[in-house]
Amino acid sequence: MTRDTILSRADLDYLLHDWLRVSELCERERFADHSRETIDAVVDLSADLAARYFAPHNRASDLTEPRLVGEDVELIPEIGEALRAFADADLVGAAMDARVGGMQLPHTAYLACMAWFYAANVATTGYPLLTTGNANLLLAHGTDEQIERFVRPMLEGRFTGTMCLSEPHAGSNLADITTRAEPQDDGTYRLFGQKMWISGGEHSMTENIVHLVLAKVPGSPAGTRGISLFVVPKFLVNDDGSLGERNDVVITGLNHKMGFRGTVNTMPTLGDGLHTPGGRPGAVGYLVGAENTGLKQMFTMMNEARLGVGLCATALGYTGYLKSLAYARERPQGRPVGVAPDEPQVPLTGHADVRRMLLAQKSYVEGALALGLYCARLVDDEKSGSPEEAAAAKTLLDVLTPIAKSWPSQWCLHANDLAIQVLGGAGYTVDYDVEQHYRDNRLNAIHEGTHGIQAQDLLGRKMIAGGGAGAAALVERIHATCAAAEAAGGELADLAGALRTRVDRLVEVTGFLVGLGASDPVAMLANATAYLEATGHVVIAWMWLEQVLALGPRLEDSSDAFAAGKLQAARYFLRWELPTVDAQLDLLASGDRTTLDMDPDWF
């Protein structure tokens, strides 16, 4: 597979340098060892590794699912080879502190690197995604000993990491987990229970697997306030860093998935006594932070993972778009209306309806990529900006995170659907990649918080937190972009007017819903999904106006196909997609109770 059908290097360059000006971050102390040259070099390295080690086995890992053989999971060898290449390039810790062996690369550049791997082979990239999140959580909340014992080997590629939250009976409702952690005299804990849907939970590609496990200590408060977080390694690690006894964690089954098949998904059991570290049953765990603070700590990893999931969805939509575009340019099919039947056929791109499907895909995936990188830039500002810049970035990022996770998971999946349609019958076969991209992408609206959970988080928490500070920050930035476009005049002013009308309407509807929530919070959240989708469309329209503004004089160059394509995609999104929020906002403003009043017995 060529790089040209994985991602667009030209688009990444434009977003990183012409729009977000990521090299300006290198003037800050944290990123002083980097420059545009080093950033471009790491992005190019990622593109090359993705094309060489990840893309070639994407189909093979889909067709050859993981197998549970005894206690071991068998995977195709190419997955391990790709992970070794990734670790050897020091990419696991690319954005982490130099003090622990990281590159201290700006997070914006790091996500641009990761986009190549997600697009090339999302299932194999799932392992470093989880490992990086695991390591970052321990860097934020773990002890020096835990960092030395577990994080450094993860950065070296010797260990991988997981996050163990869900249980068979609990799903997303973590308040009901029953895995228990019994305190021991030596300061460790013994864990007993079963987890579910744990990606990367068993394999032999690395020396060890570091599980981050949510559990409850006996006597803790009920609900989420009684959840604690533990490090539970597959093998205990001795003081000198060597591997010790096998811990009491075993896999009792695998989940066989629609997509993402190369990422093994497991059902781990802790403390069943098959292994007896120290001569007795119980999985040895090490408390992270204080008891009863586990969920708060886990959100360090979950919020990072949510941005990663959004980028993953974007990358899958993007590569599907590029492959359908390449097919449509080469595939002769029919003739335009009015052309004689003895004339040569034209490529699929010669038909307006095919161009509609391609343009829709372009507007979704390029808009979503802009949002993902914009959020990454906010992460950088939070880490390296002045106290005022850091606080402002965090406030805005909190609001944008559920959108950055869920909007691409919905609309870049729709882009995959359109890619299949562009190919017609060929798109429905395993001979072309687009059907696999759709199946892989379908997971992203489910894991790391479903679409509905993100919607309730956005409306019920993020938009009203701090007296609505996040909502105000978002509106202020969108208004500033609109003002710049209005000052530019012409068509940009027209596009800005369309966006300003919708964002002002969103403010009105948000106020109504907040007022409703004061007396009836159930009714307020009943239609939260419509609110998330409308807000997401407003935000992506903002991203498009931002991108077009950054083109500047290039808009006047009729020979600049890149700029012309950006402008046309912006036109499409603001003319075709943005108006759809009107009906959603009107429905929300009416206080409609259709779904809320539906009695389960009526189905």
C-alpha positions in Angstrom: 0.0 0.0 0.0 1.3 3.5 -0.9 1.4 6.3 1.6 -1.0 8.3 -0.8 -3.9 6.1 0.1 -3.2 5.9 3.9 -3.4 9.6 4.7 -2.7 13.0 3.0 0.7 14.3 3.9 -0.2 17.6 2.2 -3.3 18.0 4.5 -1.3 17.2 7.6 1.4 19.7 6.6 -1.2 22.3 6.1 -3.0 21.7 9.4 0.2 21.4 11.4 2.1 24.3 10.0 -0.1 26.7 8.1 -3.0 26.6 10.4 -2.0 25.5 13.9 1.6 26.7 13.5 2.9 23.9 15.6 6.5 24.8 15.2 5.8 28.0 17.3 5.4 25.6 20.3 9.2 24.9 20.0 9.8 28.4 21.3 8.5 27.1 24.7 10.8 25.5 27.2 9.1 22.1 27.1 9.6 21.7 23.4 12.8 23.7 22.9 14.7 20.6 21.6 12.4 20.4 18.6 11.8 22.4 15.4 9.8 22.1 12.3 12.5 19.9 10.9 12.4 17.4 13.8 8.6 17.4 13.8 8.5 16.7 10.1 11.1 14.0 10.4 9.1 12.1 13.1 5.9 12.5 11.0 7.7 11.1 7.9 9.2 8.3 10.0 5.7 7.4 11.2 4.3 7.4 7.7 7.1 5.1 6.5 6.7 2.7 9.4 3.0 2.6 8.9 3.3 1.8 5.2 6.1 -0.8 5.8 5.1 -2.6 9.0 1.4 -1.9 9.7 -0.5 -1.6 6.4 0.7 -4.9 4.8 -0.9 -7.2 7.4 -4.1 -5.2 8.0 -6.2 -7.6 6.0 -4.4 -10.7 7.4 -5.0 -9.7 11.0 -8.7 -9.3 10.1 -9.0 -12.7 8.5 -6.9 -14.5 11.1 -8.5 -13.8 14.4 -6.6 -14.3 17.7 -7.0 -17.8 19.1 -7.0 -18.9 22.7 -4.8 -22.0 23.1 -4.7 -23.1 26.7 -3.7 -19.9 28.6 -2.0 -18.3 25.6 -3.3 -16.2 22.8 -2.0 -16.8 19.3 -1.7 -13.8 16.9 -0.1 -13.5 13.5 3.6 -12.7 13.9 3.4 -9.6 11.8 1.6 -7.8 14.7 4.6 -8.4 17.0 7.0 -7.3 14.3 5.1 -4.0 13.8 5.1 -3.3 17.5 8.8 -3.9 17.8 9.4 -1.4 14.9 7.1 1.1 16.7 9.0 0.7 20.0 12.4 0.7 18.4 11.6 4.1 16.9 10.9 5.4 20.4 7.3 6.3 19.5 5.7 4.8 22.6 7.0 7.7 24.7 7.2 10.2 21.9 5.1 12.8 23.7 6.3 11.9 27.2 8.8 13.7 29.4 12.5 13.3 28.6 13.1 12.4 32.3 11.5 9.0 31.7 13.0 8.5 28.3 10.4 10.2 26.1 11.0 12.6 23.2 8.9 15.4 24.7 7.3 15.9 21.3 4.4 18.3 21.1 1.1 16.3 21.5 -0.1 17.9 18.2 2.8 16.4 16.3 2.4 13.1 18.2 -1.3 12.7 17.2 -0.3 13.5 13.6 2.1 10.6 13.8 -0.5 8.3 15.3 -3.0 9.1 12.6 -0.7 7.3 10.1 -0.8 4.1 12.2 -4.5 4.2 12.8 -5.2 4.6 9.1 -2.7 1.9 8.1 -3.8 -0.8 10.7 -6.0 0.3 13.6 -6.1 -3.1 15.2 -2.3 -3.4 15.6 -2.1 0.3 16.7 -4.6 -0.5 19.5 -1.7 -2.1 21.5 0.5 1.1 21.7 -2.6 3.3 22.2 -3.4 1.4 25.4 0.2 1.2 26.5 0.8 4.9 26.1 -2.4 5.7 28.0 -1.4 3.3 30.7 2.0 4.8 31.0 0.7 8.3 31.1 -1.7 7.5 33.9 1.1 6.0 36.0 3.3 9.0 35.3 0.5 11.3 36.5 -0.5 9.3 39.6 2.0 6.5 40.3 4.9 6.4 42.6 8.5 6.6 41.5 8.9 2.9 42.1 5.8 2.1 39.9 7.2 4.4 37.2 10.6 2.7 37.3 9.1 -0.8 37.5 6.4 -0.6 34.9 6.5 2.6 32.8 10.1 2.4 31.6 9.7 -1.1 30.3 6.6 0.0 28.5 8.5 2.8 26.8 11.1 0.3 25.7 8.5 -1.9 24.2 9.2 -4.8 26.6 5.8 -4.4 28.4 2.4 -3.5 27.1 -0.5 -2.0 29.0 -4.3 -2.4 29.3 -7.2 -0.7 31.1 -9.6 -3.1 33.0 -12.8 -1.4 33.8 -15.9 -3.2 32.6 -17.3 -6.5 34.1 -19.8 -8.9 32.6 -22.7 -7.6 34.6 -21.8 -4.0 34.7 -20.7 -2.8 31.3 -20.4 1.0 31.3 -22.0 1.3 34.7 -18.8 1.2 36.8 -20.7 1.9 40.0 -21.8 -1.8 40.0 -18.4 -3.4 39.6 -17.8 -6.2 42.1 -14.1 -7.0 41.7 -12.7 -6.7 45.2 -9.2 -5.8 46.4 -8.2 -7.2 49.8 -5.4 -5.3 51.6 -2.3 -7.3 52.7 0.1 -6.8 55.5 3.0 -6.0 53.1 1.0 -3.0 51.5 -0.1 -4.9 48.4 -3.6 -6.1 47.6 -5.1 -9.4 46.4 -7.7 -9.0 43.7 -10.6 -11.3 43.0 -13.2 -10.9 40.2 -13.8 -11.0 36.5 -13.4 -8.3 33.9 -14.8 -8.0 30.4 -14.0 -6.4 27.0 -10.3 -6.0 27.9 -8.3 -5.3 24.8 -4.8 -6.5 24.7 -5.4 -8.6 27.8 -3.3 -11.6 26.8 -0.5 -12.3 24.3 3.1 -13.3 24.1 4.5 -10.4 22.0 6.1 -8.7 25.0 7.7 -9.9 28.2 4.9 -8.6 30.4 1.4 -7.0 30.4 0.6 -4.3 32.9 -3.1 -4.2 33.7 -4.7 -1.2 35.3 -7.6 -2.6 37.2 -10.6 -0.9 38.9 -11.7 -2.7 42.0 -13.3 -2.0 45.4 -11.7 -2.4 48.8 -14.1 -4.1 51.3 -15.8 -1.4 53.4 -15.4 1.3 50.8 -18.4 3.6 50.0 -21.0 2.4 47.6 -21.0 3.4 43.9 -18.2 5.1 42.1 -16.9 6.8 45.2 -15.7 3.4 46.4 -13.6 2.5 43.4 -9.8 2.2 43.7 -7.2 1.7 41.0 -4.5 -1.0 41.0 -1.5 -2.1 38.9 -1.8 -5.8 38.3 1.0 -7.2 36.1 0.8 -10.5 34.3 4.2 -11.4 35.8 5.4 -9.9 39.1 8.5 -7.7 38.7 11.4 -8.2 41.0 13.3 -5.3 42.6 16.1 -5.6 40.0 13.6 -5.4 37.1 13.6 -9.1 36.3 10.4 -11.0 35.9 9.1 -13.0 38.9 6.2 -15.3 39.5 3.2 -15.5 37.2 0.4 -13.5 38.7 -3.1 -14.9 39.4 -4.6 -13.4 36.2 -5.9 -15.8 33.5 -8.0 -15.4 30.4 -11.2 -17.4 30.4 -12.4 -16.5 26.9 -12.1 -14.2 23.9 -14.7 -11.9 22.3 -15.0 -12.4 18.6 -15.7 -9.0 17.0 -17.2 -7.5 13.9 -13.9 -5.5 13.3 -10.7 -4.5 15.1 -10.0 -8.2 15.1 -6.3 -8.0 15.4 -6.6 -6.4 18.8 -7.3 -9.4 21.0 -10.3 -8.7 23.3 -10.4 -10.8 26.5 -12.3 -11.9 29.5 -9.8 -11.9 32.3 -10.4 -13.6 35.7 -8.4 -12.4 38.7 -7.8 -14.7 41.7 -9.2 -18.0 40.6 -6.1 -19.8 42.0 -4.7 -21.3 38.8 -1.6 -19.4 39.7 -0.5 -18.8 43.3 2.0 -16.0 43.7 3.6 -16.2 47.1 2.0 -19.6 47.5 -1.7 -18.6 47.6 -4.5 -17.4 45.3 -5.3 -13.9 44.5 -3.9 -11.5 41.9 -1.3 -9.3 43.4 -2.1 -5.6 42.9 -0.4 -2.3 43.8 -2.6 0.6 44.7 -2.2 3.7 42.5 -2.7 6.8 44.6 -5.2 6.6 47.5 -8.0 4.3 48.0 -11.4 5.3 46.6 -9.9 7.7 44.0 -9.6 5.2 41.2 -12.2 6.5 38.8 -10.8 10.0 38.9 -7.3 8.7 38.2 -8.6 6.4 35.4 -10.1 9.4 33.7 -6.6 10.6 33.0 -6.3 7.6 30.7 -9.9 7.6 29.5 -9.8 11.3 28.4 -6.6 10.6 26.5 -8.1 7.5 25.0 -11.2 9.4 24.0 -9.2 11.8 21.9 -7.3 8.8 20.5 -10.6 7.0 19.6 -11.8 10.1 17.8 -8.6 10.3 15.8 -8.8 6.6 15.1 -12.3 7.1 13.7 -11.0 10.0 11.6 -8.1 8.1 10.2 -10.3 5.1 9.2 -12.7 7.5 7.5 -9.8 9.3 5.9 -8.1 6.2 4.4 -11.5 4.9 3.1 -12.1 8.3 1.5 -8.7 8.2 -0.3 -9.2 4.7 -1.5 -12.6 5.4 -2.8 -11.3 8.5 -4.5 -8.5 6.6 -6.2 -11.0 3.9 -7.4 -13.4 6.6 -8.7 -10.7 8.3 -10.6 -9.6 5.1 -12.4 -12.9 3.1 -12.8 -14.7 3.8 -16.1 -18.4 3.8 -15.6 -21.1 5.0 -17.9 -21.5 8.4 -19.5 -22.9 11.8 -18.4 -26.5 12.6 -19.3 -26.8 13.6 -22.9 -23.6 11.9 -24.1 -24.0 9.4 -27.0 -23.7 5.7 -26.1 -20.8 5.2 -28.6 -18.7 7.8 -26.8 -16.0 6.5 -24.3 -17.1 5.9 -20.7 -16.0 8.4 -18.2 -14.4 7.7 -14.8 -16.8 7.6 -11.8 -15.7 11.1 -10.9 -17.4 12.3 -14.0 -20.8 11.8 -12.3 -22.1 14.5 -10.1 -23.6 12.1 -7.5 -20.3 10.3 -7.1 -18.7 13.7 -6.6 -21.3 14.4 -4.0 -20.3 11.3 -2.1 -16.6 12.1 -2.3 -17.2 15.7 -1.3 -19.2 14.6 1.7 -16.4 12.2 2.8 -13.8 15.0 2.3 -15.8 17.4 4.4 -16.2 14.8 7.2 -12.7 13.5 7.4 -10.8 16.7 6.9 -13.1 18.5 9.3 -12.6 15.8 11.9 -8.8 15.7 11.5 -8.8 19.4 12.1 -10.8 19.0 15.3 -8.5 16.2 16.6 -5.3 18.2 16.0 -6.9 21.4 17.4 -7.7 19.4 20.6 -4.1 18.2 20.6 -2.9 21.8 20.4 -5.0 22.5 23.5 -3.3 19.7 25.3 0.0 21.3 24.4 -1.2 24.7 25.6 -2.4 23.1 28.9 1.1 21.5 29.4 3.4 24.3 28.3 1.5 27.6 28.1 1.3 30.4 30.7 -1.0 29.7 33.7 -3.7 31.7 32.0 -3.2 29.9 28.6 -3.2 26.6 30.4 -6.4 27.3 32.3 -8.2 28.5 29.2 -7.0 25.5 27.2 -8.2 23.0 29.8 -11.6 24.7 30.0 -12.1 24.5 26.2 -10.7 21.0 25.9 -13.1 19.7 28.5 -16.0 20.8 26.4 -14.5 19.6 23.1 -13.4 16.1 24.3 -16.8 14.4 24.0 -17.4 16.0 20.6 -13.9 15.1 19.4 -14.6 11.5 20.5 -18.1 11.1 19.2 -18.5 13.2 16.1 -15.8 11.4 14.1 -17.1 8.1 15.4 -20.5 8.8 13.8 -19.6 10.8 10.7 -16.3 9.3 9.6 -18.2 6.0 9.9 -20.7 7.5 7.5 -17.7 8.4 5.3 -16.8 4.7 5.3 -20.4 3.9 4.3 -20.1 6.3 1.4 -16.7 4.9 0.4 -18.4 1.5 0.0 -21.2 3.1 -2.1 -18.7 4.8 -4.4 -17.1 1.4 -5.2 -20.6 -0.1 -5.7 -20.6 -3.9 -5.6 -16.8 -4.0 -5.4 -17.0 -2.1 -2.1 -19.1 -4.9 -0.6 -16.4 -7.5 -1.2 -13.3 -8.5 0.7 -11.2 -7.7 -2.4 -11.2 -4.0 -1.4 -10.3 -2.5 2.0 -13.3 -0.2 2.4 -15.6 -2.8 3.9 -13.1 -3.7 6.6 -12.6 0.0 7.4 -16.4 0.3 8.0 -16.4 -2.8 10.3 -13.3 -1.5 12.2 -14.8 1.9 12.6 -18.1 0.7 13.9 -16.5 0.1 17.3 -15.5 3.7 17.9 -19.0 4.9 18.8 -19.1 2.2 21.4 -15.9 1.9 23.3 -14.4 4.5 25.7 -17.9 5.8 26.4 -20.7 5.3 24.0 -22.3 7.9 21.9 -25.1 8.4 24.4 -22.7 8.6 27.4 -20.7 11.3 25.6 -23.9 13.2 24.9 -24.9 13.2 28.5 -21.4 14.2 29.5 -21.4 17.1 27.1 -24.8 18.5 28.1 -25.1 17.4 31.7 -21.5 18.2 32.8 -19.2 19.9 30.4 -21.4 22.7 29.0 -22.6 23.7 32.5 -19.4 23.2 34.6 -18.0 26.3 36.2 -21.2 28.2 35.6 -21.0 27.5 31.8 -17.4 28.6 31.5 -16.6 25.9 28.9 -19.6 26.8 26.8 -18.7 30.5 27.0 -15.1 29.8 25.9 -16.3 27.7 22.9 -18.8 30.4 21.8 -16.2 33.1 22.2 -13.7 31.3 20.0 -16.3 30.6 17.3 -17.5 34.2 17.4 -13.9 35.3 17.0 -13.5 33.2 13.9 -16.7 34.5 12.5 -15.6 38.0 13.0 -12.3 37.4 11.2 -14.2 35.8 8.2 -16.7 38.7 8.2 -13.8 41.2 8.1 -12.4 39.3 5.1 -15.7 39.9 3.3 -17.1 38.2 0.3 -18.0 34.6 0.4 -16.1 34.0 3.7 -18.4 36.6 5.3 -21.4 34.6 4.0 -20.1 31.4 5.4 -19.5 33.1 8.7 -23.0 34.4 8.8 -24.4 30.9 8.4 -22.2 29.7 11.3 -23.0 32.7 13.5 -26.7 32.1 13.2 -26.4 28.5 14.3 -24.0 29.1 17.2 -26.3 31.8 18.5 -29.2 29.5 18.3 -27.2 26.8 20.1 -26.6 29.3 22.9 -30.4 29.9 23.2 -31.2 26.2 23.2 -28.5 25.5 25.7 -30.0 28.1 28.1 -33.4 26.5 27.7 -32.1 23.0 28.5 -30.1 24.2 31.5 -33.3 25.9 32.8 -35.3 22.7 32.2 -32.6 20.7 34.0 -33.1 22.8 37.1 -36.5 21.3 37.6 -36.4 18.1 35.5 -32.9 16.8 34.9 -34.3 13.6 33.3 -36.1 15.6 30.7 -33.0 17.7 30.1 -30.9 14.7 29.2 -33.5 12.7 27.4 -32.6 14.2 24.0 -28.9 14.7 24.8 -27.8 12.8 21.7 -29.5 15.3 19.4 -27.7 18.0 21.4 -24.3 16.4 20.9 -24.9 15.9 17.2 -26.1 19.5 16.6 -23.2 20.9 18.7 -20.8 18.7 16.8 -21.9 20.0 13.5 -21.5 23.6 14.7 -18.0 22.8 15.9 -17.0 21.1 12.6 -18.4 24.1 10.6 -16.1 26.2 12.8 -13.2 24.0 12.0 -13.9 24.5 8.3 -14.1 28.2 8.5 -10.8 28.2 10.4 -9.2 26.1 7.7 -10.4 28.3 4.9 -9.3 31.5 6.7 -5.8 30.1 7.1 -5.5 29.7 3.3 -5.3 33.5 3.0 -4.0 34.6 -0.4 -4.0 31.0 -1.7 -7.8 31.4 -2.3 -7.0 33.9 -5.0 -4.8 31.5 -6.9 -7.0 29.6 -9.5 -4.3 27.1 -10.1 -4.1 26.0 -6.4 -6.1 22.8 -6.4 -5.5 22.2 -2.7 -6.9 25.5 -1.7 -9.8 25.2 -4.1 -10.6 21.7 -2.7 -10.6 23.1 0.9 -12.9 25.9 0.0 -15.3 23.6 -1.9 -15.4 21.2 1.1 -16.2 24.1 3.4 -19.0 25.3 1.1 -20.4 21.8 1.1 -20.3 21.4 4.9 -21.8 24.8 5.7 -24.4 24.7 2.9 -25.4 21.0 3.0 -24.6 19.8 6.5 -24.8 22.8 8.9 -28.5 23.6 8.1 -29.5 20.1 9.4 -28.9 21.4 12.9 -31.9 23.7 12.7 -34.4 20.9 13.0 -32.4 19.3 15.9 -32.2 22.6 17.8 -35.9 23.3 17.2 -36.8 19.9 18.5 -34.6 20.4 21.6 -36.1 23.9 22.2 -39.6 22.4 22.1 -38.9 20.2 25.1 -40.1 17.2 23.1 -40.9 14.2 25.2 -41.5 11.5 22.6 -38.7 9.2 23.5 -39.0 10.0 27.3 -42.7 9.1 27.4 -42.3 5.9 25.4 -43.3 3.1 27.7 -41.1 0.0 27.4 -44.2 -2.2 27.3 -45.3 -0.4 24.0 -42.4 -1.9 22.0 
